[in-house]
Amino acid sequence: MWASRAQTRIFNDNTFKLGLFGMNCSGGLSLTRAPERWDASWEHNVAAARLADEAGLEFLLPIGRWHGYKGETDTQGTTFETLTWACGLLASTREITTFGTLHVAFINPVFAAKQIVTADHIGRGRFGLNVVSGWNPLEFGSFGADLRDHDDRYAYSGEWLEVARKIWTETEPFDHDGRFFKLKGVLGKPKPWWGSHPIIVSAGNSPTGRAFAAANADCLFTTIPDLETVGPKIADFRAMATDGRRRNMFASAHLMARPTRKEALDYHHYIVHEMGDWEAAEYAANLRGDRIAPHLKANASLKERLISGAGFPVIGSYDDVVDTFVKLSAAGVDGLACGMINYIDDFRHIAEGILPRMERAGLRRPKPVAADR
């Protein structure tokens, strides 16, 4: 039995952690028409979660999404709500940490704080919270919520978290008189498992987003444009933290691994150039607005990346993949949240090909015997 949150798997001493990303969404991360594309049924989510749990992966991270990417596939048009999804998977697994991804602008912190505690008790301290300030005007419109200016969204998220943390720690009713929330007599019971707050990650790429994560989160979840710039980006992020506590840095990736490089490149060509949903890629590039530089929106390589899986592409043989992980680790990345074309069918490439090589490279230790819970 774990004695504290710090003993759960997400806090293990593996140099490079791995998780599955986006499997709560139809199609996962990829805008492809390939028939093997991810079918995000509940049964498939549970099966993939158990594979990851048994293999020793550290976490499962869902995408909070309310509108898909249209086209023929409408990837992420069908999704499971992430806090409920996390509860189900925490009850179906033993050791893996499962996150809920929460658009804080869409839900009151008093209500959400209790949902989070409930999930944390179901998982006995294995729940994590991914705080999202949001960007998609369609989703804000669906909720009748104001899409505030960029920096104001993070100010709102900061106060939201302040309220949630008070609920998790205060033992007497309290009032909150802030800029965004006016609350009276707030009290929440029970408290989180072990009386410590769940691990908190925050997704952000802008200077404001990274500063918010440094001040409020345990980990920054960000994108990697290329290997050359990731090191300075991480160093800048960690320098923002003023409390002396090291912040972890996770990134999103699309993993396409095969025994040989040719097999991986051939499969990538099939997914993108033979079966790609280019209409959805065009829509996705335009929807992201000023999040993508204008000259990149018309760039075919950007749309290829969106079709393949949007995150940092890790495509190649098992040895190629682990070599990339070694370089990312050297640059300061602590782990990757990986999307795949099919999280069940493709998982054998992680279990049989990648994890043993990561152990030999010193990125991971052999999976320990399951904890007695």
N, C-alpha and C positions, 0 to 999 in steps of 0.2 A: 504494500500500500504506500503510495506517495505521501510524504509528510508535508510537502509544500508545493506551490505552483512551479517553483524553480526546478523541481525534479521531473516535471512532465517533459514529454519528448521534444517539444518545440524549443526547450532550453538545453538540449543535449550539447555535447562538445564536438559534434561533427563540424568540420571547418566549412563545409558547403552543404547547405540544407536544400531539400527538394520538396515541392508540393505540386498538386494538380490544381489547375486554374480554369474556371469557367465551365465546369461540367454540369452545372445547374441549368445551362442554356442550350436550346436546340442548336445544333451545329457547332457547339463549343465556341472556338475563336475563329474558325475558318469559314470563308465565303466560297465554298466549293459545292458543286453539284454531284460529287462522287457518291455513289450509292452507299459506301461504307461510312459516310459522314455521321457524326455523333447523333444518336437518338437519345435525347435526355429524359427517358422515362425514369420513374422512381426506381424501378427494379435495376436499371442500368447504373444509376447513381450509387445505389447501395453496393452493387457488385464492384464498381471501380473503387469506391471508398475502402472496401475490405481488402482489395488487392494492394492498395497503397499502404494501408495499416499493417498488413502482414509483412510487406517488404521493408518496412521501417521508415517510410517517408514521414516527414515531419508535419505536414499540414495540407488541408484542403481549403481553397479560397474561391468563393463564388463571385459572380458578377451581379451587381444590382442593376437590373435592366427592365424597362417598362415599354420600350418600343424597339422593334427589330430593325434590320438593315435592308428590308424590302428585297427587290430583285426576285429571281425565281425561288431562291432558298429562304429568304427572310430569316437569315441567321440571327439568333437571339430574340426572335419574335415570340417564342414560347419559352418561358422561364419559370423556375420555382422561386418563390419569395425566400430570401436567404436566411432569415432567423429561424423560420419554421423548418427549412431544409437542414440547417445546422443541427437543430434539435433531433430530427430523425436520424441523421448520420452519427451524431454523438451516441445515440442509443443503440446504434448498429455496429459500432466499432469499439476498440479497447484502449488504444493509446494515442492515436493520431489527433492533433489539434485541428479543430474545425472552426473556421471563421464565419461570421455573418457580415455581410457588406451592407452598410446602412447609410442611405442618403438622409442626413440629419435634418435637412430642410423639410422633409416630408412627414416627420413624426415627432410628437411631443416627447421631450426627454424623460418626463416622469413615467409615462407609459413604457417607453423603450427601455429604461433602466431596469424595470421589473422583467421585461422579456429577456433581457441579457442575463440577469441573475438566474432566471429559470433555466436557460440554456446552459449556463455555467454549472448548475447543480446536476443537470442531466449528464453532463460530461465529466463531473467531478473535477472541475478546474481545467478542462481541456478546451473551453470555448475561447475564441479570440474575436475581437471587434475590428473591422475595417471601416474607418470613418471616411465618408465621402461627402465632400462639399457640393459636388454636382457641377454640370456644365451644359447638359442637353436641354435646350429651350422647349422641345416637345414634351419632355418628361415633367418639367416644371409646370407647363401649361396643363398637363393632365391632372395635376394635383391642385391647381389653382394657387400655386405658390409663386412668390416673387423671385425672379432670377436676379439676385442682387449683383452689384458690381463685383468683379473678381475678388478684390481684397476683402470686401464686406462679407462675402460668403465664408471666408476663413474666420473672420471676426465672429460671425454667427456660430460657426462650428466650435470655436473656442469656448464661448459661453455655454453652448449646449453640453459640451464635455464637463465644464465646471459644475453644472447642475447635476449631471449624472454621477460624477465622483462624490459630490456631497451626499447624494442618495445612498451610495454604496458605503459611506463611512459614518455619516451622522447618526447618532442614536436617539436624538430628540427632534421633534418637528422643527423645521426651519422655514424662514421666508427668504425669498430671493427677489431683489429689486435691481434688475439689470437693464441693459439697453434693449434686449430682445425678449426677455422673459420677466414677467411679474407674477410671482408664485407665492402662495400662502400655505403655511402649515404642511410642508412637504415632509414625508417620512416613508422610507421603503424598508420592508422586511420580506424575506430574509436578506441577509447580506450575501455578496458573492462567496463562492466556495473558498475556504481558508481565510476569509476576510480580506483578501487582496484582489485588486481589480484585474479583470482579464487582460491579457496582452493586447495592446492597441497598435494597429498599424494605420497609416494614413497615406493615401495615394496623392502624389503631387510631383509636378515637373517644374513649375515656375519657382522663382525665388521665394515668393510668398508661400507657396505650398510646401516647399522644403523647410522654410522657417517655422511654419505651423507644426510640421511633423517633429522638428527638433525640440520644440517647446512642449508638445502635447502627447506625443506618441512614443512607443518603444521601438518602432521600426518605420522606416520610409519604404513605401512600395512605389517604384518608379519605372520609367522606361529607359532602355539603353539604346541610344541612336547608333553607336559604334564602339568598338573596343578602345579606340584612341582617346575618346573624350570622357569615358566613364570614370576613370581614376580621379581627375580633377573635380568632377561633379560630386563624387562621394566625399572627397576631402573637404570641399566647401560645405557640404551638408553637415558633416560631423563637427566642423568648426563652429557651427551655429549653436550647438548645444552648450549651455553655460553652466550646467550643474555637475559637470565632470563625468556623467554617466555615458558610456558608449552606446550609440544608437546603431541598430542593425540596418542593413540596406538589402532589401529584396527587390527583384526585378521580374517582369513578365517575359516569357520566352515562348516561342513555338518550337517544339521539339519534333524533329523528323529524323529518327535514327534507324539505320539498317546495318547489317553486318559489313557491307562494303560501301564506299563512297558512291560508286556508280549506282548502286541500288537506291540509295537515298536521293541522289540527284534525279534519277529517272522518275522516282515516285513524286518528287516535288514538281517536276515538269508535268506529270499527269494531273496532279491536283490543281495546279495553277493554270496551265496553258491548254489542257484538254478539257478539264471539268470546272474551270473557274467561273464564278458568277460575276462577270465584269460589270453588269448593271448594279449589283449590290455594292461592288467596290467603288464605283463612281458615286453612288449615293452616300456611302460611308465617308469618302474623302470630302464631299461637299458639306455633309452634316457637321463635321468637326470644325468647320468655320475657321476662325483665327487660331485654333489650336494647331493648324498645319499651315506652313508658309505657302503663299499663293503659287509660287513657282513649283512647289512639290505636288500640288493637287493634280496637275496634268502629267506628272511623271509616271511613266508606266511601271517603274520599279516600285514606287509607293503602292500602287494598286496590286502588284504582285505580292507585296508584303502583307497587305490587308487580306488578300485571298488566302495566302498561306497560313496566316494566323495572327497578324498584327504585331505581336511581341517581337523581341529580338530573335532573329532566326538562328536556330542551332540545328544545322542540317549536315548530315554526313555519316561516316562510319562510326561505330562505337568508339574507336580510338579518337576520331576527329572530335566527337562530342565531348569526351572527357578532356581532351586538350583545350577545348574552348572553356570548359569549366575551370580548368587550372588557371587560365589567363584571367578569367573574370574574378576568381578568388584572389589572385595576386593584385588585381586592381582595387580590391576592397569590397567586392560583392559577397554577401553572406549566404545567398541562396537564390533559387529561381522558382517561380510559380509557372508551371509548364502547361501549355495547351497542346493537345494532340488531335489528329483527325478522328481517332476513335480511342477513347480512354481505356477500354477493355482490351480490344484486339491489339493495340499498340503497346500495352503495358509490358508485355514479355520482353520488349527491347530494353526497357528500364531494368527489369528484374534480372534478366539473363545476361545482358550485354553491358549495361552502363554501370550498375552498382558495383559489380566485382572490380571493374577497372577503376572506379572512384576509390575503392578501398586500397588498391595497389598504388594509386597516385597520392595517397595520404589525405584525401579530401573527406573520407568517411571511415568510421570504424565498423567492424562487423556488427550486424544487428544483435543486440543483447536478447537474452531470454525475456519473454513477455512479463510485464510487472504483475504481481499478485494484487488484484483489485478487490 
